[in-house]
Structures are given as C-alpha cells and as structure tokens.
Amino acid sequence: MSDIDTIAAISTPLARGAIGIVRMSGPTAYSIAKRVFVPRRGRVEPFRAELGEVVDPESGEVIDIALLTYFKAPRSYTKEDVVEISAHGSPVVLREILSLLIREGARLAQPGEFTYRAFINGRLDLLQAEAVADLISATTKKQAKSALAKLSGELSSRIREVDELMLDLIARAEASLDFSEEEDEFITQKELLEGLRLLARRVRELKEAMSRGRLLKEGIALAIIGRPNVGKSSIFNRLVEKERAIVTEIPGTTRDALAEEAEIEGIPIRFVDTAGIASPRNRLDEEGMKRSLAATSEAKLILAVFDSSGPLTPEDERILSLLRDKEALLVVNKKDLPLALDLSRLKTLSEGKKMVRTSAKTGEGIEELKREIASFFSEGFSGDLILAGLRELEIVSDVEEGVASALSAAEEGEGEEIVLVDLKQAFSRLGELTGRSPVEDVLHTIFSRFCIGK
C-alpha cells in the first residue's frame, strides 16, 4: 500500500439503494473532484455538502446529480484530503463514477486501505483500526456497543497502561544494571517485585476481560440433545425464530449437526441441533450420534430435551448420564399433551439441574427458556468486557506468560539481567498490539480483512 497515491473506491455495499458513496483520499483528491464535479452554487467549500452534477470532463456527459463533501486535511478520517460523492445507489452509476475518478488520476483502493492510512497517519492506533472491522461485522447490539468502545480507545487505554508500566520497569532495571556503581538506586529488589506483581495483575485482568469479549464476538455454542422425536428440532426452530430444521413425525429426521446463529437479549449464540441419541440402526445413525456427542463436548451449555407425554426411557437415562459435570438445562417438551413423565425422578437423576416445561407446538414456555439461557450466559459477561479477536488474545496470553516468568525469576532472587530477558520479550510481543513495533505481516493480516472502500 502506498500513501503517496490518491485512492478511490465505492464505500457502500454494491447493491441497489437510495444512496451510494464513492470515496477518494490523497493529495490530488480535491483537484480530481473539481474536474469531475460541477457544483450548483459554483464553488466547493470544505466540510459542507454541495449539490451538483458529476460530469465527464472529456464528453461533457452528466453521469448523475449528487452531493459532494470535501474533508480538508488533516480534519478527515485519513488525515488526508478526502472527497465523498453521495450519488444515487445504482451499481451502474457508482461504477461509472469510480471509473471516471480512476481515469482522472486516482487508483483503486486496496482492501482496508482507507483505514490503513488512518492508522499510519495517526488518526487511529492499531487496536482502533481493528475495531472498525469489528463494528462493521457486528450482528448484535452488544457486539456493536463493545466494538464502538474499542474504537473509542477503551482497549487502547488499557493496553497503554500495561505498556507504560512495563516500560517503566524495564527502563529502571536497565538503568540499575548500566549504572550499578552509582550511589543512587534506580529500582530496589522490593520495588521490582511490587511492580511485577502489579503488572501481572493488570495483565491478568486484561486477559479475563478480553476472553469474555471474545465470547461475545464469536458467539457461544449451545447444543440441543435428546432422543429421537422429542421435539429437538422444533425447539431449535423456535429459538432461532425460523424454520431452519426439518420437522416430521418420523423419528431420526435429523442425521447431522445443524447450526444457526441467533441472539437472545443481545448475546450471540450458536445453536446446534443434533441427531437423536438412541440405538443406531445403521452407519448414518452411528455417525450422527458421534457428531451429537462432539457437539456436547464443545458447547458451553446443553439443552437436554425430554418428552413429557411418556415415561423416561433408557435413552433418556443415557442422556442424563452424559450431563454429569456439564452445564445443562432440562427442557421438558410437549406440555400441550397430558403429563406422563415423572418430573421428580427426572430432577433427581439430573442432580437438580434447572428445568423448563415447553410446548414447541404452541410456543408455551419458549420465552421462559430464552430467559434461562440469557441468565446463564449473562453471568459469563459479568465484570469488564472487551471485544477481542484471536490475535489480540493470543498476544496478551503470551505477555501474561512472559510477565509471570519474570515475576518468578524476581521472587527467586535472580538479578535484573535475568528478569529483563522475559520482560523484554513480553514488551516486544505487546508492541504488536500497541503499534510500537508493528510487523508488516501483522499489518497486512489485519487490513486484508476489510472490504474495499473501508
């Protein structure tokens, strides 16, 4: 990516709509705009939307009536001259305007290049730049809110606190080594220990908050299990609010794990409908049950569905045995039919797990079930929550290990030179988040996730 060229791209989804935006950024953005845009008022002023026509300067053909906004550097997203043309949202028109800008001297922007320029020009730090992608891809209100907090600098502030504390300890320990013959002590062994313990606590708190945020970002796995024909797929369809799974009276309709993402009270959940657990009739049944068991091992919460219109079966009891030492809710389905299930025995065999009675057919009890699911998962979001991706979490985990190793060395009475080895490695790793020492490959990985025009 070159920061010398003027770049251009369509910055709105390329589909029919009321408005579409073509954006330019770079040293010649304003001069290109003046050649292709004729304002109705006769002039274009910075930071003001001007009505006019987009015109081909060679043929004089009017391409569209549009609004042009000129953001003069450095008061723009990229800190460069930025021009946005808000035209009618026809893909044909938008492409024609973009082609015109490229013909007049701009080049097509690469994916993420606008935000890349905002980063290298100091408008955003590395974490805020990644938050742009998080905000664009948010599918729930909680995700969007957390991404906005990250974009506003909340995570950057927390990282900077750790960074500055670590840098202070490194600088003082280095000075203590380099000027050991001086009378003044730059850092005592006690101060080093106290500083490392504080640093370890701050990094641990940060990692915990980011771990909770990662769950929010990626969604939480919830598996629905039960024997065939107890209403698993009907419960699944009710929870995701669409007819996603095939529902019939024939047992064993679901042969594979079927997944769908939905939100409950702003929490993104990945619901997995599994094959019925029973004595396999063929190899397909065997494979389906293997996948069901795999889904239960990966799930944070299991919904175990039982048929209230009949007694407990050996398959039901097998399912209950699978729930030992697992987080699970019992869903007693078919409430619309006469009760024939011994609820007290079910409660005993499940070791007191929570129970919700539902009718997937009528919808009775579904809202209560959703509340119980939300209540369970909301506990996992108590305390600080910072939206984080896998890359960020891996870096902080490595930093935590490095700081812990440095603290262990200091507690064992090792000298500053030994402590500094681990501390410097942790500081270098943290630099991949702060942008203090960004690696080109890291930057490429981050910005390549953006779509063109962002």
Helices and strands as residue ranges (DSSP letters): E 7-10, E 17-25, H 29-36, E 37-39, E 49-55, E 62-71, E 82-89, H 91-103, E 107-108, H 113-120, H 126-137, H 141-151, H 154-178, H 189-218, E 220-225, H 232-240, E 258-264, E 267-273, H 283-298, E 301-307, H 314-322, E 328-333, H 343-349, E 355-357, H 366-379, H 390-411, H 416-434, H 440-447
